[in-house]
Amino acid sequence: MTPENKKRLKNALSTASELIRGHGEVGLSPEDVGEKDQKGLDEYIKATGRAAKMITTLANKY
């Protein structure tokens, strides 16, 4: 992989991470994400944070 393509991949992964993280911050209702109650929504938001962190870690490898 060329250095230029590595940079592109890192930028794409970083953007994806921010989109996922930000998705949990907007005004969601539990039904919007397939959850039954507020507790489920809170867990979903935590999961989006974990997913964003995993993607950021992957991006930093490039």
PDB file of N, CA, C and O in Angstrom:
ATOM      1  N   MET A   1       0.854  -1.174   0.000  1.00  0.00           N
ATOM      2  CA  MET A   1       0.000   0.000   0.000  1.00  0.00           C
ATOM      3  C   MET A   1       0.901   1.239   0.000  1.00  0.00           C
ATOM      4  O   MET A   1       1.852   1.337   0.776  1.00  0.00           O
ATOM      5  N   THR A   2       0.585   2.155  -0.869  1.00  0.00           N
ATOM      6  CA  THR A   2       1.404   3.358  -0.972  1.00  0.00           C
ATOM      7  C   THR A   2       1.130   4.268   0.226  1.00  0.00           C
ATOM      8  O   THR A   2       0.065   4.188   0.838  1.00  0.00           O
ATOM      9  N   PRO A   3       2.083   5.124   0.556  1.00  0.00           N
ATOM     10  CA  PRO A   3       1.869   6.055   1.668  1.00  0.00           C
ATOM     11  C   PRO A   3       0.626   6.935   1.468  1.00  0.00           C
ATOM     12  O   PRO A   3      -0.071   7.271   2.425  1.00  0.00           O
ATOM     13  N   GLU A   4       0.370   7.293   0.230  1.00  0.00           N
ATOM     14  CA  GLU A   4      -0.801   8.129  -0.060  1.00  0.00           C
ATOM     15  C   GLU A   4      -2.097   7.357   0.227  1.00  0.00           C
ATOM     16  O   GLU A   4      -3.047   7.921   0.770  1.00  0.00           O
ATOM     17  N   ASN A   5      -2.134   6.086  -0.131  1.00  0.00           N
ATOM     18  CA  ASN A   5      -3.319   5.279   0.143  1.00  0.00           C
ATOM     19  C   ASN A   5      -3.487   5.000   1.638  1.00  0.00           C
ATOM     20  O   ASN A   5      -4.611   4.910   2.131  1.00  0.00           O
ATOM     21  N   LYS A   6      -2.382   4.864   2.350  1.00  0.00           N
ATOM     22  CA  LYS A   6      -2.458   4.690   3.808  1.00  0.00           C
ATOM     23  C   LYS A   6      -3.083   5.927   4.449  1.00  0.00           C
ATOM     24  O   LYS A   6      -3.909   5.817   5.354  1.00  0.00           O
ATOM     25  N   LYS A   7      -2.682   7.100   3.972  1.00  0.00           N
ATOM     26  CA  LYS A   7      -3.238   8.344   4.496  1.00  0.00           C
ATOM     27  C   LYS A   7      -4.738   8.424   4.208  1.00  0.00           C
ATOM     28  O   LYS A   7      -5.520   8.831   5.067  1.00  0.00           O
ATOM     29  N   ARG A   8      -5.128   8.035   3.006  1.00  0.00           N
ATOM     30  CA  ARG A   8      -6.553   8.041   2.652  1.00  0.00           C
ATOM     31  C   ARG A   8      -7.344   7.093   3.544  1.00  0.00           C
ATOM     32  O   ARG A   8      -8.426   7.435   4.020  1.00  0.00           O
ATOM     33  N   LEU A   9      -6.803   5.913   3.766  1.00  0.00           N
ATOM     34  CA  LEU A   9      -7.483   4.931   4.607  1.00  0.00           C
ATOM     35  C   LEU A   9      -7.614   5.437   6.032  1.00  0.00           C
ATOM     36  O   LEU A   9      -8.665   5.287   6.654  1.00  0.00           O
ATOM     37  N   LYS A  10      -6.553   6.035   6.550  1.00  0.00           N
ATOM     38  CA  LYS A  10      -6.610   6.584   7.903  1.00  0.00           C
ATOM     39  C   LYS A  10      -7.676   7.671   7.986  1.00  0.00           C
ATOM     40  O   LYS A  10      -8.444   7.707   8.948  1.00  0.00           O
ATOM     41  N   ASN A  11      -7.734   8.548   7.003  1.00  0.00           N
ATOM     42  CA  ASN A  11      -8.736   9.612   7.002  1.00  0.00           C
ATOM     43  C   ASN A  11     -10.151   9.040   6.915  1.00  0.00           C
ATOM     44  O   ASN A  11     -11.056   9.523   7.596  1.00  0.00           O
ATOM     45  N   ALA A  12     -10.346   8.025   6.091  1.00  0.00           N
ATOM     46  CA  ALA A  12     -11.667   7.412   5.953  1.00  0.00           C
ATOM     47  C   ALA A  12     -12.087   6.735   7.255  1.00  0.00           C
ATOM     48  O   ALA A  12     -13.240   6.852   7.672  1.00  0.00           O
ATOM     49  N   LEU A  13     -11.168   6.035   7.892  1.00  0.00           N
ATOM     50  CA  LEU A  13     -11.484   5.382   9.159  1.00  0.00           C
ATOM     51  C   LEU A  13     -11.769   6.406  10.256  1.00  0.00           C
ATOM     52  O   LEU A  13     -12.670   6.210  11.071  1.00  0.00           O
ATOM     53  N   SER A  14     -11.020   7.471  10.278  1.00  0.00           N
ATOM     54  CA  SER A  14     -11.250   8.523  11.274  1.00  0.00           C
ATOM     55  C   SER A  14     -12.618   9.170  11.078  1.00  0.00           C
ATOM     56  O   SER A  14     -13.321   9.460  12.046  1.00  0.00           O
ATOM     57  N   THR A  15     -12.987   9.391   9.827  1.00  0.00           N
ATOM     58  CA  THR A  15     -14.302   9.957   9.531  1.00  0.00           C
ATOM     59  C   THR A  15     -15.408   9.007   9.964  1.00  0.00           C
ATOM     60  O   THR A  15     -16.400   9.434  10.556  1.00  0.00           O
ATOM     61  N   ALA A  16     -15.246   7.729   9.674  1.00  0.00           N
ATOM     62  CA  ALA A  16     -16.242   6.725  10.074  1.00  0.00           C
ATOM     63  C   ALA A  16     -16.386   6.685  11.585  1.00  0.00           C
ATOM     64  O   ALA A  16     -17.496   6.571  12.106  1.00  0.00           O
ATOM     65  N   SER A  17     -15.283   6.775  12.279  1.00  0.00           N
ATOM     66  CA  SER A  17     -15.310   6.772  13.742  1.00  0.00           C
ATOM     67  C   SER A  17     -16.115   7.947  14.283  1.00  0.00           C
ATOM     68  O   SER A  17     -16.930   7.787  15.192  1.00  0.00           O
ATOM     69  N   GLU A  18     -15.884   9.112  13.725  1.00  0.00           N
ATOM     70  CA  GLU A  18     -16.619  10.304  14.174  1.00  0.00           C
ATOM     71  C   GLU A  18     -18.105  10.208  13.858  1.00  0.00           C
ATOM     72  O   GLU A  18     -18.939  10.631  14.659  1.00  0.00           O
ATOM     73  N   LEU A  19     -18.441   9.657  12.700  1.00  0.00           N
ATOM     74  CA  LEU A  19     -19.850   9.498  12.334  1.00  0.00           C
ATOM     75  C   LEU A  19     -20.559   8.563  13.306  1.00  0.00           C
ATOM     76  O   LEU A  19     -21.684   8.834  13.725  1.00  0.00           O
ATOM     77  N   ILE A  20     -19.905   7.466  13.664  1.00  0.00           N
ATOM     78  CA  ILE A  20     -20.510   6.519  14.594  1.00  0.00           C
ATOM     79  C   ILE A  20     -20.625   7.134  15.984  1.00  0.00           C
ATOM     80  O   ILE A  20     -21.659   7.005  16.640  1.00  0.00           O
ATOM     81  N   ARG A  21     -19.575   7.795  16.430  1.00  0.00           N
ATOM     82  CA  ARG A  21     -19.610   8.418  17.757  1.00  0.00           C
ATOM     83  C   ARG A  21     -20.698   9.479  17.817  1.00  0.00           C
ATOM     84  O   ARG A  21     -21.452   9.542  18.788  1.00  0.00           O
ATOM     85  N   GLY A  22     -20.784  10.303  16.796  1.00  0.00           N
ATOM     86  CA  GLY A  22     -21.772  11.376  16.763  1.00  0.00           C
ATOM     87  C   GLY A  22     -23.200  10.871  16.651  1.00  0.00           C
ATOM     88  O   GLY A  22     -24.137  11.532  17.098  1.00  0.00           O
ATOM     89  N   HIS A  23     -23.363   9.699  16.054  1.00  0.00           N
ATOM     90  CA  HIS A  23     -24.698   9.119  15.907  1.00  0.00           C
ATOM     91  C   HIS A  23     -25.366   8.928  17.265  1.00  0.00           C
ATOM     92  O   HIS A  23     -26.575   9.119  17.393  1.00  0.00           O
ATOM     93  N   GLY A  24     -24.598   8.557  18.262  1.00  0.00           N
ATOM     94  CA  GLY A  24     -25.147   8.340  19.598  1.00  0.00           C
ATOM     95  C   GLY A  24     -25.421   9.619  20.361  1.00  0.00           C
ATOM     96  O   GLY A  24     -26.073   9.587  21.405  1.00  0.00           O
ATOM     97  N   GLU A  25     -24.943  10.731  19.867  1.00  0.00           N
ATOM     98  CA  GLU A  25     -25.110  11.991  20.590  1.00  0.00           C
ATOM     99  C   GLU A  25     -26.348  12.776  20.163  1.00  0.00           C
ATOM    100  O   GLU A  25     -26.776  13.684  20.876  1.00  0.00           O
ATOM    101  N   VAL A  26     -26.918  12.445  19.034  1.00  0.00           N
ATOM    102  CA  VAL A  26     -28.091  13.171  18.558  1.00  0.00           C
ATOM    103  C   VAL A  26     -29.330  12.663  19.278  1.00  0.00           C
ATOM    104  O   VAL A  26     -29.283  11.621  19.933  1.00  0.00           O
ATOM    105  N   GLY A  27     -30.428  13.379  19.165  1.00  0.00           N
ATOM    106  CA  GLY A  27     -31.655  13.024  19.860  1.00  0.00           C
ATOM    107  C   GLY A  27     -32.284  11.746  19.340  1.00  0.00           C
ATOM    108  O   GLY A  27     -33.111  11.779  18.429  1.00  0.00           O
ATOM    109  N   LEU A  28     -31.898  10.634  19.913  1.00  0.00           N
ATOM    110  CA  LEU A  28     -32.443   9.338  19.523  1.00  0.00           C
ATOM    111  C   LEU A  28     -33.498   8.892  20.527  1.00  0.00           C
ATOM    112  O   LEU A  28     -33.433   9.222  21.711  1.00  0.00           O
ATOM    113  N   SER A  29     -34.450   8.151  20.037  1.00  0.00           N
ATOM    114  CA  SER A  29     -35.371   7.475  20.951  1.00  0.00           C
ATOM    115  C   SER A  29     -35.018   5.991  20.904  1.00  0.00           C
ATOM    116  O   SER A  29     -34.431   5.532  19.924  1.00  0.00           O
ATOM    117  N   PRO A  30     -35.360   5.245  21.928  1.00  0.00           N
ATOM    118  CA  PRO A  30     -35.019   3.819  21.930  1.00  0.00           C
ATOM    119  C   PRO A  30     -35.529   3.086  20.685  1.00  0.00           C
ATOM    120  O   PRO A  30     -34.851   2.198  20.169  1.00  0.00           O
ATOM    121  N   GLU A  31     -36.703   3.448  20.208  1.00  0.00           N
ATOM    122  CA  GLU A  31     -37.274   2.780  19.041  1.00  0.00           C
ATOM    123  C   GLU A  31     -36.460   3.034  17.769  1.00  0.00           C
ATOM    124  O   GLU A  31     -36.465   2.213  16.851  1.00  0.00           O
ATOM    125  N   ASP A  32     -35.768   4.164  17.717  1.00  0.00           N
ATOM    126  CA  ASP A  32     -34.960   4.505  16.543  1.00  0.00           C
ATOM    127  C   ASP A  32     -33.850   3.494  16.289  1.00  0.00           C
ATOM    128  O   ASP A  32     -33.438   3.282  15.148  1.00  0.00           O
ATOM    129  N   VAL A  33     -33.374   2.878  17.353  1.00  0.00           N
ATOM    130  CA  VAL A  33     -32.234   1.965  17.226  1.00  0.00           C
ATOM    131  C   VAL A  33     -32.577   0.542  17.660  1.00  0.00           C
ATOM    132  O   VAL A  33     -31.686  -0.261  17.934  1.00  0.00           O
ATOM    133  N   GLY A  34     -33.871   0.235  17.721  1.00  0.00           N
ATOM    134  CA  GLY A  34     -34.299  -1.117  18.033  1.00  0.00           C
ATOM    135  C   GLY A  34     -34.220  -1.501  19.496  1.00  0.00           C
ATOM    136  O   GLY A  34     -34.151  -2.685  19.825  1.00  0.00           O
ATOM    137  N   GLU A  35     -34.228  -0.514  20.377  1.00  0.00           N
ATOM    138  CA  GLU A  35     -34.204  -0.786  21.817  1.00  0.00           C
ATOM    139  C   GLU A  35     -35.596  -0.607  22.400  1.00  0.00           C
ATOM    140  O   GLU A  35     -36.443   0.069  21.817  1.00  0.00           O
ATOM    141  N   LYS A  36     -35.825  -1.222  23.559  1.00  0.00           N
ATOM    142  CA  LYS A  36     -37.156  -1.190  24.167  1.00  0.00           C
ATOM    143  C   LYS A  36     -37.354  -0.046  25.155  1.00  0.00           C
ATOM    144  O   LYS A  36     -38.475   0.420  25.357  1.00  0.00           O
ATOM    145  N   ASP A  37     -36.260   0.404  25.772  1.00  0.00           N
ATOM    146  CA  ASP A  37     -36.395   1.433  26.804  1.00  0.00           C
ATOM    147  C   ASP A  37     -35.139   2.301  26.860  1.00  0.00           C
ATOM    148  O   ASP A  37     -34.192   2.100  26.100  1.00  0.00           O
ATOM    149  N   GLN A  38     -35.152   3.261  27.768  1.00  0.00           N
ATOM    150  CA  GLN A  38     -34.030   4.201  27.902  1.00  0.00           C
ATOM    151  C   GLN A  38     -32.751   3.492  28.318  1.00  0.00           C
ATOM    152  O   GLN A  38     -31.664   3.863  27.875  1.00  0.00           O
ATOM    153  N   LYS A  39     -32.869   2.478  29.161  1.00  0.00           N
ATOM    154  CA  LYS A  39     -31.678   1.738  29.585  1.00  0.00           C
ATOM    155  C   LYS A  39     -31.005   1.079  28.375  1.00  0.00           C
ATOM    156  O   LYS A  39     -29.781   1.108  28.246  1.00  0.00           O
ATOM    157  N   GLY A  40     -31.810   0.490  27.497  1.00  0.00           N
ATOM    158  CA  GLY A  40     -31.258  -0.108  26.287  1.00  0.00           C
ATOM    159  C   GLY A  40     -30.600   0.931  25.400  1.00  0.00           C
ATOM    160  O   GLY A  40     -29.549   0.680  24.809  1.00  0.00           O
ATOM    161  N   LEU A  41     -31.222   2.104  25.307  1.00  0.00           N
ATOM    162  CA  LEU A  41     -30.642   3.191  24.510  1.00  0.00           C
ATOM    163  C   LEU A  41     -29.310   3.637  25.100  1.00  0.00           C
ATOM    164  O   LEU A  41     -28.359   3.894  24.362  1.00  0.00           O
ATOM    165  N   ASP A  42     -29.239   3.730  26.418  1.00  0.00           N
ATOM    166  CA  ASP A  42     -27.977   4.104  27.066  1.00  0.00           C
ATOM    167  C   ASP A  42     -26.879   3.094  26.744  1.00  0.00           C
ATOM    168  O   ASP A  42     -25.737   3.476  26.490  1.00  0.00           O
ATOM    169  N   GLU A  43     -27.222   1.814  26.754  1.00  0.00           N
ATOM    170  CA  GLU A  43     -26.246   0.777  26.413  1.00  0.00           C
ATOM    171  C   GLU A  43     -25.839   0.872  24.943  1.00  0.00           C
ATOM    172  O   GLU A  43     -24.678   0.651  24.598  1.00  0.00           O
ATOM    173  N   TYR A  44     -26.791   1.198  24.092  1.00  0.00           N
ATOM    174  CA  TYR A  44     -26.496   1.378  22.666  1.00  0.00           C
ATOM    175  C   TYR A  44     -25.510   2.533  22.474  1.00  0.00           C
ATOM    176  O   TYR A  44     -24.568   2.425  21.689  1.00  0.00           O
ATOM    177  N   ILE A  45     -25.726   3.619  23.184  1.00  0.00           N
ATOM    178  CA  ILE A  45     -24.827   4.770  23.078  1.00  0.00           C
ATOM    179  C   ILE A  45     -23.427   4.401  23.545  1.00  0.00           C
ATOM    180  O   ILE A  45     -22.439   4.829  22.946  1.00  0.00           O
ATOM    181  N   LYS A  46     -23.334   3.611  24.608  1.00  0.00           N
ATOM    182  CA  LYS A  46     -22.016   3.140  25.065  1.00  0.00           C
ATOM    183  C   LYS A  46     -21.365   2.283  23.988  1.00  0.00           C
ATOM    184  O   LYS A  46     -20.158   2.368  23.763  1.00  0.00           O
ATOM    185  N   ALA A  47     -22.169   1.456  23.323  1.00  0.00           N
ATOM    186  CA  ALA A  47     -21.638   0.593  22.268  1.00  0.00           C
ATOM    187  C   ALA A  47     -21.117   1.421  21.091  1.00  0.00           C
ATOM    188  O   ALA A  47     -20.099   1.072  20.494  1.00  0.00           O
ATOM    189  N   THR A  48     -21.809   2.516  20.754  1.00  0.00           N
ATOM    190  CA  THR A  48     -21.311   3.358  19.662  1.00  0.00           C
ATOM    191  C   THR A  48     -19.970   3.981  20.044  1.00  0.00           C
ATOM    192  O   THR A  48     -19.093   4.142  19.195  1.00  0.00           O
ATOM    193  N   GLY A  49     -19.813   4.328  21.306  1.00  0.00           N
ATOM    194  CA  GLY A  49     -18.528   4.864  21.776  1.00  0.00           C
ATOM    195  C   GLY A  49     -17.420   3.834  21.672  1.00  0.00           C
ATOM    196  O   GLY A  49     -16.306   4.149  21.253  1.00  0.00           O
ATOM    197  N   ARG A  50     -17.728   2.595  22.055  1.00  0.00           N
ATOM    198  CA  ARG A  50     -16.724   1.529  21.955  1.00  0.00           C
ATOM    199  C   ARG A  50     -16.356   1.256  20.498  1.00  0.00           C
ATOM    200  O   ARG A  50     -15.185   1.063  20.170  1.00  0.00           O
ATOM    201  N   ALA A  51     -17.363   1.243  19.630  1.00  0.00           N
ATOM    202  CA  ALA A  51     -17.099   1.015  18.206  1.00  0.00           C
ATOM    203  C   ALA A  51     -16.219   2.129  17.637  1.00  0.00           C
ATOM    204  O   ALA A  51     -15.287   1.867  16.877  1.00  0.00           O
ATOM    205  N   ALA A  52     -16.522   3.364  18.010  1.00  0.00           N
ATOM    206  CA  ALA A  52     -15.724   4.497  17.536  1.00  0.00           C
ATOM    207  C   ALA A  52     -14.282   4.375  18.010  1.00  0.00           C
ATOM    208  O   ALA A  52     -13.346   4.655  17.261  1.00  0.00           O
ATOM    209  N   LYS A  53     -14.111   3.955  19.259  1.00  0.00           N
ATOM    210  CA  LYS A  53     -12.755   3.805  19.799  1.00  0.00           C
ATOM    211  C   LYS A  53     -11.993   2.707  19.053  1.00  0.00           C
ATOM    212  O   LYS A  53     -10.807   2.859  18.761  1.00  0.00           O
ATOM    213  N   MET A  54     -12.674   1.610  18.748  1.00  0.00           N
ATOM    214  CA  MET A  54     -12.029   0.523  18.008  1.00  0.00           C
ATOM    215  C   MET A  54     -11.600   0.980  16.620  1.00  0.00           C
ATOM    216  O   MET A  54     -10.507   0.648  16.163  1.00  0.00           O
ATOM    217  N   ILE A  55     -12.456   1.739  15.955  1.00  0.00           N
ATOM    218  CA  ILE A  55     -12.131   2.219  14.611  1.00  0.00           C
ATOM    219  C   ILE A  55     -10.984   3.225  14.666  1.00  0.00           C
ATOM    220  O   ILE A  55     -10.112   3.220  13.797  1.00  0.00           O
ATOM    221  N   THR A  56     -10.981   4.080  15.676  1.00  0.00           N
ATOM    222  CA  THR A  56      -9.889   5.044  15.838  1.00  0.00           C
ATOM    223  C   THR A  56      -8.574   4.320  16.065  1.00  0.00           C
ATOM    224  O   THR A  56      -7.547   4.711  15.511  1.00  0.00           O
ATOM    225  N   THR A  57      -8.594   3.270  16.874  1.00  0.00           N
ATOM    226  CA  THR A  57      -7.382   2.482  17.113  1.00  0.00           C
ATOM    227  C   THR A  57      -6.874   1.883  15.803  1.00  0.00           C
ATOM    228  O   THR A  57      -5.674   1.897  15.531  1.00  0.00           O
ATOM    229  N   LEU A  58      -7.777   1.366  15.009  1.00  0.00           N
ATOM    230  CA  LEU A  58      -7.391   0.822  13.700  1.00  0.00           C
ATOM    231  C   LEU A  58      -6.828   1.927  12.797  1.00  0.00           C
ATOM    232  O   LEU A  58      -5.821   1.722  12.119  1.00  0.00           O
ATOM    233  N   ALA A  59      -7.474   3.084  12.789  1.00  0.00           N
ATOM    234  CA  ALA A  59      -7.002   4.195  11.960  1.00  0.00           C
ATOM    235  C   ALA A  59      -5.589   4.607  12.343  1.00  0.00           C
ATOM    236  O   ALA A  59      -4.771   4.928  11.480  1.00  0.00           O
ATOM    237  N   ASN A  60      -5.310   4.597  13.625  1.00  0.00           N
ATOM    238  CA  ASN A  60      -3.982   5.021  14.090  1.00  0.00           C
ATOM    239  C   ASN A  60      -2.871   4.067  13.680  1.00  0.00           C
ATOM    240  O   ASN A  60      -1.695   4.426  13.736  1.00  0.00           O
ATOM    241  N   LYS A  61      -3.231   2.858  13.269  1.00  0.00           N
ATOM    242  CA  LYS A  61      -2.218   1.923  12.785  1.00  0.00           C
ATOM    243  C   LYS A  61      -1.698   2.325  11.407  1.00  0.00           C
ATOM    244  O   LYS A  61      -0.653   1.849  10.965  1.00  0.00           O
ATOM    245  N   TYR A  62      -2.432   3.198  10.742  1.00  0.00           N
ATOM    246  CA  TYR A  62      -2.033   3.658   9.429  1.00  0.00           C
ATOM    247  C   TYR A  62      -1.464   5.045   9.517  1.00  0.00           C
ATOM    248  O   TYR A  62      -1.065   5.615   8.501  1.00  0.00           O
TER     249      TYR A  62
END
